[in-house]
Amino acid sequence: MKLQSVELRVADVEKTAEFFEKVWGLTRAGHGKLRGTAGLPYIIGLEQGTPSIRSITFCGSRAEIGKEREVKGPEGETYRFVVETPTAPLPTERDRPIQLSHVVLNSADAAAAERFAVEKLGFKLSDRTRHMHFVRCNRTHHCIAYARGGMSTLNHIAFEVADIDAVMRGIGRMRDAGFTPVWGPGRHGPGNNVFGYFIGPHGGVIEYTSEVQEVGDDYKVGGPEDWKWPPGRTDQWGVSIRDNERIAAAERAYPWQ
Ligand SMILES: [Fe+2]
């Protein structure tokens, strides 16, 4: 099973789709949908309205998914499980997002959200830090993380690109288009992935990422004591400053609805 897509309601579908296509590197898939190069029908679904997150969709074979269903989480989240629609991949093109890597949600009660994901969705716990609970649905370190946010909103959506160079060139392309990173480039602790974070014109936080760690059943679940940074640090490299103020405002923009 894998993370397929996130469905959002945005104030301006056309403007948002144009950004995701022309700047971010996705490909239009019709009806407000955009896809990456992987063989998935779409990875971002847009509909017109007051900004909100509508659902997170996972896909897999019939054996993996069983009955297609929609599951409601404890904070109004909607998790959809669908059988994978056979879709031809697009030609691999340097720097274009391949697929979604993960979604992070702000939770009023992140511990309860984690419990729900493990007990009701069947996901596995990978790591806990002081702020985040990381869960996985396959060998990738996390497909969802729950942040202690004191609210139930979208924290960010991460798009997987080919390698560290693609993350860096993506940051450059965004700068060329007038978007400066709000965090990154850097390398995370849990998941060990390289990142660059931006606020899109739709007002939500989006991330280019690569090199997310693959883990097995023997992965030792880390706790807050295992993931401590020295004062002033927020990642492994320490080359970028996190724009906490802008990020905090953008993390309020997409509540569950
Ligand atoms: Fe992320």
Boltz pocket constraint, residues with backbone or C-beta under 6 A from the ligand:
constraints:
  - pocket:
      binder: B
      contacts: [[A, 102], [A, 104], [A, 156], [A, 158], [A, 207], [A, 209]]
      max_distance: 6.0
